[in-house]
Amino acid sequence: MRRLSMEDPATTDSVADAPVPFPAFERIPGTLEAGLILLCDHASNALPPGYGSLGLPKAELERHIGYDIGAAGVTRMLAHRLGCPAVLSRFSRLLIDPNRGEDDPTLVMRLSDGAVIPGNRHVDDVEIERRLALFHRPYHDAIHAEIEAALAQGVVPVLLSLHSFTPVWRGLARPWHAAVLWDSDPRFTRELIDALEAPGDLIVGDNEPYDGALRGDCLFRHATLRGLANTLLEIRQDLIAEVEGQRAWADRLAGLLPDILARPELHEACVYGSRTGPVPPI
Protein backbone atom coordinates (compact mmCIF):
# COMPACT_ATOMS: atom_id res chain seq x y z
CA MET A 1 0.00 0.00 0.00
CA ARG A 2 1.17 3.56 -0.63
CA ARG A 3 2.25 5.96 2.05
CA LEU A 4 0.04 8.93 2.83
CA SER A 5 1.59 12.15 1.50
CA MET A 6 0.84 15.84 1.63
CA GLU A 7 -0.70 15.62 -1.82
CA ASP A 8 -2.85 12.59 -1.03
CA PRO A 9 -6.47 13.41 -1.91
CA ALA A 10 -7.74 10.94 0.66
CA THR A 11 -7.48 13.55 3.39
CA THR A 12 -7.63 17.29 3.83
CA ASP A 13 -4.71 17.13 6.25
CA SER A 14 -1.02 16.46 5.74
CA VAL A 15 1.38 14.12 7.45
CA ALA A 16 4.84 15.64 7.88
CA ASP A 17 7.97 13.55 7.65
CA ALA A 18 9.81 15.47 10.39
CA PRO A 19 9.65 14.32 14.03
CA VAL A 20 6.54 15.56 15.77
CA PRO A 21 7.15 17.66 18.93
CA PHE A 22 4.15 16.20 20.71
CA PRO A 23 4.30 14.43 24.09
CA ALA A 24 2.75 10.98 23.89
CA PHE A 25 1.74 10.72 27.53
CA GLU A 26 0.90 12.64 30.65
CA ARG A 27 2.36 11.44 33.92
CA ILE A 28 0.78 12.35 37.23
CA PRO A 29 3.32 11.77 40.00
CA GLY A 30 2.29 10.13 43.23
CA THR A 31 3.34 7.93 46.09
CA LEU A 32 3.58 4.19 45.57
CA GLU A 33 2.69 3.42 49.18
CA ALA A 34 -0.85 2.47 48.20
CA GLY A 35 0.53 0.12 45.57
CA LEU A 36 -1.73 1.43 42.81
CA ILE A 37 -0.95 2.77 39.34
CA LEU A 38 -3.78 4.31 37.31
CA LEU A 39 -3.86 4.11 33.52
CA CYS A 40 -6.01 5.92 30.98
CA ASP A 41 -5.39 4.58 27.48
CA HIS A 42 -7.97 6.71 25.68
CA ALA A 43 -7.67 9.94 27.65
CA SER A 44 -7.48 12.41 24.76
CA ASN A 45 -8.86 13.12 21.30
CA ALA A 46 -5.88 15.34 20.42
CA LEU A 47 -3.89 14.85 17.24
CA PRO A 48 -0.25 15.87 16.75
CA PRO A 49 0.86 18.65 14.39
CA GLY A 50 0.92 17.45 10.82
CA TYR A 51 -2.07 15.17 11.21
CA GLY A 52 -4.74 17.85 11.33
CA SER A 53 -8.01 16.11 12.11
CA LEU A 54 -7.23 12.98 10.04
CA GLY A 55 -9.73 14.42 7.58
CA LEU A 56 -12.61 14.20 10.06
CA PRO A 57 -15.07 16.91 11.08
CA LYS A 58 -14.51 18.15 14.63
CA ALA A 59 -17.79 16.59 15.74
CA GLU A 60 -16.50 13.13 14.87
CA LEU A 61 -13.38 13.54 17.00
CA GLU A 62 -15.58 14.59 19.90
CA ARG A 63 -17.51 11.32 19.76
CA HIS A 64 -16.46 8.14 21.52
CA ILE A 65 -14.48 7.07 18.47
CA GLY A 66 -11.94 9.79 19.25
CA TYR A 67 -11.44 9.08 22.96
CA ASP A 68 -13.14 7.76 26.09
CA ILE A 69 -15.34 10.64 27.18
CA GLY A 70 -14.89 11.54 30.85
CA ALA A 71 -12.25 8.92 31.61
CA ALA A 72 -9.34 11.36 31.87
CA GLY A 73 -11.19 13.56 34.35
CA VAL A 74 -11.97 10.63 36.61
CA THR A 75 -8.37 9.42 36.37
CA ARG A 76 -6.86 12.78 37.32
CA MET A 77 -9.27 13.34 40.20
CA LEU A 78 -8.79 9.83 41.54
CA ALA A 79 -5.01 10.13 41.35
CA HIS A 80 -5.25 13.37 43.33
CA ARG A 81 -7.53 11.85 45.99
CA LEU A 82 -5.39 8.76 46.49
CA GLY A 83 -2.05 10.43 45.88
CA CYS A 84 -1.09 7.64 43.49
CA PRO A 85 0.68 7.90 40.12
CA ALA A 86 -1.16 7.82 36.82
CA VAL A 87 -0.20 7.58 33.16
CA LEU A 88 -2.57 8.97 30.51
CA SER A 89 -2.26 8.99 26.74
CA ARG A 90 -2.20 12.39 25.02
CA PHE A 91 -3.22 11.31 21.51
CA SER A 92 -6.46 10.11 19.99
CA ARG A 93 -7.07 6.41 19.66
CA LEU A 94 -7.77 7.14 15.97
CA LEU A 95 -4.11 8.01 15.44
CA ILE A 96 -3.03 4.69 16.92
CA ASP A 97 -4.71 2.73 19.70
CA PRO A 98 -2.48 2.28 22.77
CA ASN A 99 -4.84 -0.40 24.05
CA ARG A 100 -3.99 -2.70 21.15
CA GLY A 101 -0.95 -4.85 20.54
CA GLU A 102 1.45 -3.82 17.80
CA ASP A 103 0.24 -6.68 15.60
CA ASP A 104 -3.47 -6.09 16.21
CA PRO A 105 -5.40 -5.41 12.96
CA THR A 106 -7.39 -2.67 14.75
CA LEU A 107 -4.23 -0.81 15.85
CA VAL A 108 -4.96 1.94 13.29
CA MET A 109 -8.62 2.12 12.47
CA ARG A 110 -9.77 2.95 8.96
CA LEU A 111 -13.46 2.71 9.89
CA SER A 112 -14.89 3.32 13.37
CA ASP A 113 -18.59 3.17 14.28
CA GLY A 114 -19.66 4.14 10.79
CA ALA A 115 -17.08 6.88 10.30
CA VAL A 116 -14.44 6.48 7.59
CA ILE A 117 -11.10 7.91 8.78
CA PRO A 118 -9.66 9.61 5.67
CA GLY A 119 -6.23 10.13 7.21
CA ASN A 120 -5.94 6.41 7.90
CA ARG A 121 -7.39 5.07 4.68
CA HIS A 122 -4.04 4.60 2.92
CA VAL A 123 -1.71 4.24 5.90
CA ASP A 124 1.10 1.79 5.15
CA ASP A 125 3.62 -0.09 7.30
CA VAL A 126 6.09 2.80 7.26
CA GLU A 127 3.55 5.24 8.68
CA ILE A 128 2.31 2.72 11.24
CA GLU A 129 5.89 2.20 12.43
CA ARG A 130 6.27 5.97 12.71
CA ARG A 131 3.19 6.24 14.89
CA LEU A 132 4.36 3.31 17.01
CA ALA A 133 7.74 4.93 17.56
CA LEU A 134 6.46 8.42 18.32
CA PHE A 135 3.29 7.72 20.30
CA HIS A 136 2.38 4.11 21.09
CA ARG A 137 5.74 2.91 22.42
CA PRO A 138 6.53 6.04 24.50
CA TYR A 139 3.18 5.64 26.27
CA HIS A 140 3.94 2.02 27.10
CA ASP A 141 7.49 2.87 28.07
CA ALA A 142 6.08 5.34 30.60
CA ILE A 143 3.87 2.64 32.12
CA HIS A 144 6.79 0.23 32.24
CA ALA A 145 8.93 2.84 33.98
CA GLU A 146 6.24 3.45 36.61
CA ILE A 147 5.99 -0.27 37.35
CA GLU A 148 9.76 -0.60 37.55
CA ALA A 149 9.94 2.34 39.95
CA ALA A 150 7.40 0.63 42.22
CA LEU A 151 9.24 -2.69 42.15
CA ALA A 152 12.50 -0.92 42.92
CA GLN A 153 10.85 0.35 46.11
CA GLY A 154 9.75 -3.15 47.01
CA VAL A 155 6.12 -2.50 46.04
CA VAL A 156 4.26 -4.88 43.72
CA PRO A 157 1.68 -2.52 42.22
CA VAL A 158 -1.92 -3.09 41.21
CA LEU A 159 -2.95 -1.65 37.83
CA LEU A 160 -6.35 -0.03 37.31
CA SER A 161 -7.17 1.10 33.78
CA LEU A 162 -10.02 3.60 33.41
CA HIS A 163 -12.23 3.73 30.31
CA SER A 164 -15.78 4.71 29.38
CA PHE A 165 -18.48 3.23 27.16
CA THR A 166 -21.47 4.64 25.28
CA PRO A 167 -24.92 4.49 26.91
CA VAL A 168 -26.47 3.27 23.65
CA TRP A 169 -24.97 0.92 21.08
CA ARG A 170 -26.64 0.19 17.75
CA GLY A 171 -29.95 1.46 19.05
CA LEU A 172 -29.94 -0.57 22.26
CA ALA A 173 -29.66 1.11 25.66
CA ARG A 174 -27.00 -0.35 27.91
CA PRO A 175 -28.26 -0.94 31.45
CA TRP A 176 -24.88 -1.04 33.18
CA HIS A 177 -23.61 1.98 35.07
CA ALA A 178 -20.12 0.51 35.00
CA ALA A 179 -18.36 -2.56 33.71
CA VAL A 180 -15.37 -4.41 35.13
CA LEU A 181 -13.35 -6.20 32.46
CA TRP A 182 -10.76 -8.82 33.25
CA ASP A 183 -8.92 -11.82 31.88
CA SER A 184 -8.03 -14.65 34.29
CA ASP A 185 -6.66 -12.97 37.42
CA PRO A 186 -9.65 -12.52 39.77
CA ARG A 187 -7.89 -10.91 42.73
CA PHE A 188 -8.60 -7.24 42.17
CA THR A 189 -11.62 -7.71 39.94
CA ARG A 190 -13.82 -9.69 42.30
CA GLU A 191 -13.19 -7.29 45.15
CA LEU A 192 -13.93 -4.26 42.96
CA ILE A 193 -17.19 -5.68 41.60
CA ASP A 194 -18.39 -6.56 45.10
CA ALA A 195 -17.52 -3.11 46.43
CA LEU A 196 -19.27 -1.33 43.56
CA GLU A 197 -22.40 -3.44 43.93
CA ALA A 198 -22.57 -3.26 47.73
CA PRO A 199 -24.52 0.05 48.04
CA GLY A 200 -27.21 -1.33 45.70
CA ASP A 201 -27.38 1.69 43.40
CA LEU A 202 -25.33 0.37 40.49
CA ILE A 203 -25.70 -2.25 37.81
CA VAL A 204 -22.17 -3.51 37.22
CA GLY A 205 -21.22 -5.56 34.18
CA ASP A 206 -18.87 -8.48 34.71
CA ASN A 207 -17.00 -8.70 31.39
CA GLU A 208 -19.89 -7.02 29.63
CA PRO A 209 -20.56 -5.14 27.40
CA TYR A 210 -16.97 -6.11 26.51
CA ASP A 211 -14.70 -9.02 27.38
CA GLY A 212 -11.47 -8.14 29.15
CA ALA A 213 -9.42 -10.92 27.56
CA LEU A 214 -7.61 -9.25 24.68
CA ARG A 215 -4.18 -10.54 23.83
CA GLY A 216 -1.62 -7.79 23.50
CA ASP A 217 -3.73 -5.02 25.04
CA CYS A 218 -2.36 -2.68 27.67
CA LEU A 219 -3.17 -4.77 30.75
CA PHE A 220 -2.12 -8.00 29.03
CA ARG A 221 1.25 -6.46 28.26
CA HIS A 222 1.93 -4.79 31.60
CA ALA A 223 -0.02 -6.89 34.11
CA THR A 224 -1.01 -10.32 32.81
CA LEU A 225 2.49 -11.17 31.55
CA ARG A 226 4.05 -9.95 34.79
CA GLY A 227 1.56 -11.47 37.21
CA LEU A 228 0.34 -8.11 38.53
CA ALA A 229 -3.19 -7.82 39.88
CA ASN A 230 -5.23 -5.67 37.52
CA THR A 231 -8.59 -4.78 36.11
CA LEU A 232 -10.18 -2.43 33.60
CA LEU A 233 -13.07 -0.26 34.78
CA GLU A 234 -15.47 1.12 32.18
CA ILE A 235 -17.91 3.85 33.30
CA ARG A 236 -20.93 4.76 31.20
CA GLN A 237 -20.19 8.00 29.42
CA ASP A 238 -23.38 9.86 30.27
CA LEU A 239 -22.47 9.49 33.95
CA ILE A 240 -19.06 11.17 33.59
CA ALA A 241 -19.44 13.50 30.60
CA GLU A 242 -19.55 16.47 32.97
CA VAL A 243 -17.21 17.47 35.80
CA GLU A 244 -19.82 16.76 38.47
CA GLY A 245 -20.14 13.16 37.38
CA GLN A 246 -16.40 12.72 37.16
CA ARG A 247 -16.05 14.08 40.68
CA ALA A 248 -18.76 11.76 41.98
CA TRP A 249 -17.08 8.70 40.48
CA ALA A 250 -13.64 9.74 41.70
CA ASP A 251 -15.10 10.14 45.19
CA ARG A 252 -16.83 6.78 44.99
CA LEU A 253 -13.68 4.97 43.90
CA ALA A 254 -11.48 6.81 46.38
CA GLY A 255 -13.80 5.65 49.14
CA LEU A 256 -13.66 1.95 48.30
CA LEU A 257 -10.20 1.34 46.82
CA PRO A 258 -8.04 1.73 49.95
CA ASP A 259 -9.71 -1.22 51.72
CA ILE A 260 -9.32 -3.39 48.63
CA LEU A 261 -5.70 -2.41 48.11
CA ALA A 262 -4.90 -3.30 51.72
CA ARG A 263 -5.30 -6.98 50.87
CA PRO A 264 -1.77 -8.45 50.76
CA GLU A 265 -2.54 -11.03 48.04
CA LEU A 266 -3.00 -8.16 45.56
CA HIS A 267 0.64 -7.21 45.98
CA GLU A 268 2.19 -10.52 45.04
CA ALA A 269 3.31 -11.34 41.52
CA CYS A 270 1.34 -14.38 40.41
CA VAL A 271 0.67 -15.46 36.82
CA TYR A 272 -2.91 -16.64 36.35
CA GLY A 273 -2.56 -17.12 32.62
CA SER A 274 -4.89 -15.78 29.97
CA ARG A 275 -8.06 -16.96 28.30
CA THR A 276 -6.47 -15.82 25.03
CA GLY A 277 -3.80 -18.52 25.08
CA PRO A 278 -0.60 -19.64 26.84
CA VAL A 279 1.35 -17.12 28.88
CA PRO A 280 5.03 -17.74 29.66
CA PRO A 281 5.95 -18.07 33.35
CA ILE A 282 7.59 -15.11 35.09
Secondary structure, DSSP 4 states (H G I P E B T S, - for coil): -PPP-TT-TT-SS---SSPP---SEEEE---STT-EEEEETT------TTSTTTT--HHHHTSTTTS-TTHHHHHHHHHHHHT--EEEE-S-TTT--TTS-TT-TTSS-SEETTEE-GGGTT--HHHHHHHIIIIIHHHHHHHHHHHHHHHHTT---EEEEEEEE-SEETTEE---SEEEE-SS--HHHHHHHHHHHTTS---EEES-SS-S--TTSHHHHHTGGGT--EEEEEEEHHHHSSHHHHHHHHHHHHHHHHHHHT-GGGGS-----BTTB-----
